[in-house]
Amino acid sequence: MPGLHIGLMSGTSLDGVDGVLAELAEPGEAPAQPRVLASAHIPMPQALRQEFLTLNSAGLDELHRAALAANALVGLYTQVVGQLLASSDVAAAQVQAIGAHGQTVRHQPQAFDGIGYTLQLNQAALLAERCGITVVADFRSRDLAAGGQGAPLVPPFHLAVFGDTQESRAVLNIGGISNLTLLPAGAAQADGAGLLGFDCGPGNALMDAWCERHTGAAYDAQGQWAAQGQLDASLLAAMQQEPFFGLKPPKSTGRDLFNPAWLGQHLAAFAACKPLDVQATLTELTAWACAQALSTASANYRRLVVCGGGARNVFLMQRLSALLPGVKVSSTQDWGFAPSDVEALAFAWLAQQALQAKPASVAAVTGARGARILGAIYRA
């Protein structure tokens, strides 16, 4: 029978915690699509959201504050797990594992000493204690130790769910940061041969920050505010000069780079640009970063499947379609998966891989010396 797993995700958008309870095929069973039995979302409290944003850079008493923020995050995780179990009438003992990614506050792979670090705040032991369910966490560290970027981690899951023997497909996740997965037709499921994935650049992070600053809203719902603005071509061109965009994969990024300070540096020379027009230009930057990533990587892809919060931004999706003529751009909703569920579902799948001692990274994606088993296991 399919096994029950929970996936929890609190991404760089910092909008809240997404969780899914899913049925995943067990070893030896015929391949089957994951089935989401329940999903839940709890918004991030403003104080905790601000603390995570502050912890993205150096500050006073960081170790103490980070530890307490991790405990608070587990409080949200525990609530989401409770909602998932209650809404599906499933007992904790029936769930094989929770995959809990944690909250990324620093991502500096290969920096400083050649190894670098990536930091996801979490308290997996506390989560296991509170829920009575085995928890898998700390997914990025092993790949980083093997010389990789530790990100992105979701491409093997995208291959398992969206890969096709006949059609080459691309999957784009637009969270706070955007990342792209390329699934060539017939890519090998066993070892991920032919699979490629990498971060494109900003997703919602800059748009959300600017929108909140000038409207008070946490995000630009459906891109309606940006759609009223005018693109500032000069500002866009200046931001497009960011060296990250020119790097070849493997590559990953985060709020360490694409943050309000980065935006402020570029806006210094464009003080006359209206806030509304800045929002339109930031939306175009995200669309351009994603489109050029796909176009540069390959001209053979005619289908782009989009997940994450950005999939609900109607204006952003329109700009993606306009920048990718000949490519059919659609939400994962058309494939039976709510855009907000896909990343959480990926970490349920990664937890299952860890329990089965199966490698879940792909060297061509992260740049590691080879595939590795990802995640630390905290037994119930």
C-alpha positions in Angstrom: 0.0 0.0 0.0 1.1 3.6 -0.5 2.8 5.1 2.5 1.7 8.3 4.2 4.1 11.2 4.5 3.9 14.8 5.5 5.8 17.6 3.8 6.3 21.0 5.4 7.7 24.1 3.6 8.3 27.6 4.8 10.0 29.3 1.8 11.9 32.5 1.1 8.7 34.3 0.5 8.0 34.1 4.3 4.3 34.1 3.8 3.7 31.2 6.0 4.0 27.4 6.4 2.5 25.1 3.7 1.9 21.5 4.5 0.6 18.4 2.7 -0.3 14.9 3.8 0.4 12.6 0.8 0.3 9.0 -0.3 3.5 8.0 -1.9 4.2 4.7 -3.7 6.3 2.3 -1.7 9.4 0.4 -3.0 8.4 -2.4 -5.3 5.0 -0.9 -6.2 4.2 0.3 -9.7 5.1 4.0 -10.2 2.1 6.1 -9.3 1.6 9.9 -9.0 1.6 11.2 -5.4 -1.8 11.8 -4.0 -2.4 14.8 -1.8 -4.9 13.8 0.9 -4.9 17.1 2.8 -3.2 20.4 2.6 -2.9 23.3 5.1 -1.4 26.7 5.4 -0.7 28.9 8.4 0.4 32.5 7.8 3.7 33.6 9.2 3.1 35.9 12.2 4.5 39.3 11.4 6.9 39.4 14.3 8.4 36.0 13.4 8.5 37.0 9.7 10.5 40.1 10.6 12.8 38.1 12.8 13.7 35.8 10.0 14.3 38.7 7.7 16.5 40.4 10.2 18.5 37.1 10.7 19.3 37.2 7.0 22.2 39.6 7.9 24.5 40.0 10.9 23.0 41.4 14.0 23.0 41.4 17.8 22.8 38.1 19.7 22.1 36.1 16.6 22.6 32.6 18.1 20.1 33.2 20.9 17.5 34.8 18.5 17.9 32.1 15.9 17.4 29.4 18.4 14.1 30.9 19.7 13.0 31.6 16.1 13.5 28.0 15.3 11.4 26.9 18.3 8.6 29.3 17.2 8.7 27.9 13.7 8.3 24.4 15.0 5.2 25.7 16.8 3.7 26.6 13.4 4.9 23.3 12.0 3.1 21.4 14.8 -0.1 23.3 14.1 0.0 22.5 10.4 0.6 18.8 11.2 -2.4 18.8 13.6 -4.6 20.4 10.9 -3.5 17.8 8.3 -4.2 14.9 10.6 -7.5 16.2 11.8 -8.9 17.1 8.3 -8.0 13.7 6.9 -8.9 11.6 10.0 -5.4 10.1 10.1 -3.6 9.1 13.3 0.0 10.2 13.8 1.1 6.5 14.0 -0.1 6.0 10.4 2.4 8.6 9.1 5.8 7.3 8.2 7.7 10.6 8.3 7.5 14.3 8.2 9.9 16.1 5.8 10.6 19.6 7.3 12.8 21.9 5.3 13.2 24.6 7.9 13.6 28.3 7.2 16.6 29.4 5.2 18.2 32.5 6.6 21.7 32.2 5.1 22.9 30.5 1.9 26.6 30.9 1.1 27.7 27.6 -0.6 31.4 27.3 -1.5 32.0 30.8 -0.1 34.8 32.0 2.3 36.6 28.7 2.8 35.7 26.8 -0.3 33.0 24.9 1.5 30.7 27.7 2.7 27.5 27.0 4.5 23.7 26.9 4.2 21.6 27.5 7.3 17.9 26.4 7.6 16.5 27.2 11.1 14.6 24.3 12.5 14.2 22.2 15.6 13.5 18.8 14.2 13.9 17.0 17.6 11.2 19.2 19.1 8.9 18.6 16.1 9.4 14.8 16.5 8.6 15.1 20.2 5.5 17.2 19.7 4.0 15.2 16.9 5.2 11.6 17.7 6.2 11.2 14.1 9.6 10.5 12.6 11.1 13.8 11.2 13.6 14.2 8.4 15.3 17.6 8.2 18.6 19.2 7.3 18.4 18.2 3.6 21.0 20.5 2.2 24.1 19.9 4.4 25.2 16.5 2.9 25.2 17.9 -0.6 27.2 20.9 0.5 29.7 18.6 2.2 30.1 16.8 -1.1 31.1 20.0 -2.8 27.7 21.0 -4.0 25.5 24.0 -3.8 23.0 22.3 -1.5 20.3 23.6 -3.8 18.0 23.3 -5.6 16.8 20.0 -4.2 13.4 19.6 -5.9 14.5 18.7 -9.5 14.5 14.9 -8.8 11.0 15.2 -7.4 9.9 17.2 -10.5 11.3 14.4 -12.6 9.3 11.8 -10.7 6.1 13.7 -11.1 6.3 15.7 -14.3 8.9 13.8 -16.4 7.7 12.3 -19.7 9.1 9.8 -22.1 8.1 11.7 -25.2 8.0 15.4 -24.3 10.7 17.6 -22.9 9.3 19.8 -20.1 10.5 22.5 -17.8 9.2 23.1 -14.2 9.5 26.6 -12.7 9.1 27.2 -9.0 8.5 30.9 -8.2 8.8 31.3 -4.5 10.9 34.1 -2.9 13.6 32.9 -5.3 12.9 31.3 -8.6 14.3 28.0 -9.7 14.1 26.0 -12.9 14.1 22.3 -13.6 14.7 20.9 -17.1 13.3 17.5 -17.8 14.4 16.2 -21.2 12.2 13.6 -22.7 13.0 10.2 -21.3 15.3 11.4 -18.5 16.3 8.4 -16.4 14.4 8.2 -13.2 16.9 6.0 -11.5 19.9 8.3 -11.6 18.5 11.5 -13.0 20.6 11.3 -16.2 19.9 14.3 -18.3 18.3 16.2 -15.5 19.3 19.9 -14.9 18.1 22.4 -12.4 19.3 25.7 -11.0 18.2 29.0 -9.4 17.1 31.7 -11.9 17.3 34.7 -9.5 14.5 36.7 -7.7 11.0 35.3 -7.6 8.6 37.1 -5.3 11.0 38.3 -2.7 11.8 41.8 -4.2 8.2 42.3 -5.5 6.7 41.4 -2.1 9.1 43.7 -0.1 8.5 46.6 -2.4 4.7 46.1 -2.4 4.6 45.9 1.4 6.7 49.0 1.8 4.4 51.1 -0.4 1.0 49.6 0.0 1.1 47.8 3.3 0.0 44.6 1.6 2.3 41.6 2.0 2.2 40.8 -1.7 0.8 42.2 -5.0 -2.4 40.0 -5.3 -2.5 38.6 -8.9 0.0 41.3 -9.9 -2.8 43.9 -10.1 -0.7 46.8 -8.8 2.2 46.0 -11.1 -0.1 45.8 -14.1 -1.0 49.4 -13.6 2.6 50.6 -13.8 5.0 51.3 -16.6 8.2 49.4 -17.2 11.3 51.5 -16.6 13.7 50.0 -19.2 16.7 51.8 -17.8 16.2 50.4 -14.3 15.5 47.0 -15.7 18.7 47.1 -17.7 20.7 48.2 -14.7 19.4 45.3 -12.6 20.0 42.8 -15.4 23.7 43.5 -15.0 23.8 41.5 -11.8 26.7 39.0 -12.3 24.6 36.1 -10.9 22.4 36.1 -14.1 25.5 35.4 -16.2 26.8 32.5 -14.2 26.5 29.0 -15.7 24.9 26.2 -13.7 25.2 24.8 -11.1 24.2 27.9 -9.3 21.9 28.9 -6.4 21.1 32.1 -4.6 18.9 33.6 -1.9 18.0 36.6 0.1 21.7 37.0 0.9 21.9 38.6 -2.6 18.4 39.6 -3.8 17.2 41.7 -0.9 16.0 45.3 -0.2 19.6 46.5 0.1 20.4 45.1 -3.4 17.3 46.9 -4.7 18.2 50.1 -2.9 21.6 50.2 -4.5 20.0 50.1 -8.0 17.2 52.5 -7.2 19.7 55.2 -6.0 20.2 56.3 -9.6 16.4 56.2 -10.3 15.0 58.3 -7.5 12.3 59.7 -9.9 10.9 56.3 -10.7 7.4 56.0 -9.2 6.8 53.2 -6.8 4.1 51.7 -9.1 6.6 51.7 -12.0 9.3 50.1 -9.8 6.8 47.3 -9.0 6.1 46.8 -12.7 9.8 46.7 -13.4 10.5 44.2 -10.6 7.8 41.9 -12.0 9.5 42.1 -15.4 12.8 41.3 -13.8 11.5 38.1 -12.3 9.8 37.2 -15.6 12.9 38.0 -17.6 15.2 36.0 -15.2 13.1 32.9 -15.5 12.6 33.3 -19.3 16.2 33.9 -20.1 17.2 31.0 -17.9 15.1 28.6 -20.0 16.0 30.2 -23.3 19.7 30.1 -22.5 19.7 26.5 -21.2 17.8 25.1 -24.2 15.6 26.0 -27.1 14.0 22.6 -27.1 11.4 23.1 -24.4 7.8 24.0 -25.5 6.1 23.4 -22.1 6.7 25.3 -18.9 4.9 24.1 -15.7 4.8 26.8 -13.0 4.4 26.3 -9.2 4.9 28.3 -6.1 3.2 31.6 -5.2 4.2 33.2 -8.4 1.9 30.9 -10.3 -1.0 32.8 -8.8 0.4 36.2 -10.1 -1.7 36.6 -13.2 0.4 39.5 -14.5 3.7 37.7 -13.9 2.3 34.6 -15.8 1.3 36.8 -18.7 4.8 38.3 -18.9 6.3 34.9 -18.8 4.1 33.8 -21.7 5.0 37.0 -23.6 8.7 36.5 -23.1 8.6 32.8 -24.1 6.7 32.8 -27.5 6.1 29.2 -28.6 6.2 27.9 -25.0 3.0 26.8 -23.4 3.0 28.2 -19.9 0.6 26.7 -17.4 0.2 26.3 -13.6 0.7 22.9 -11.9 -3.0 23.3 -11.1 -3.6 22.0 -14.6 -1.7 18.8 -13.6 -3.8 18.2 -10.5 -1.4 19.9 -8.0 -2.1 23.2 -6.3 0.9 25.5 -6.9 1.3 26.1 -3.1 1.4 22.3 -2.4 4.2 21.3 -4.8 7.3 22.3 -2.7 5.8 20.8 0.5 5.0 17.6 -1.5 8.6 17.5 -2.7 9.8 17.4 0.9 7.4 14.6 1.8 9.0 12.8 -1.1 12.5 13.6 0.0 11.7 12.3 3.5 10.6 9.0 2.0 13.9 8.9 0.0 15.9 9.4 3.2 14.0 6.6 5.1 14.7 4.3 2.2 18.4 5.3 2.1 18.0 6.4 -1.6 20.2 9.1 -3.0 18.0 12.2 -3.7 20.5 14.7 -5.1 21.8 14.9 -8.7 25.4 16.0 -9.2 24.6 17.8 -12.4 22.1 20.0 -10.6 24.1 20.9 -7.4 27.6 20.4 -8.6 28.4 17.9 -5.9 30.9 15.0 -6.4 28.0 12.6 -6.7 24.5 11.7 -5.6 24.0 11.7 -1.9 21.3 10.5 0.6 19.9 13.7 2.0 18.5 14.5 5.4 19.0 13.8 9.1 16.4 11.4 10.7 14.9 12.1 14.1 13.0 8.9 15.0 9.6 9.1 16.7 
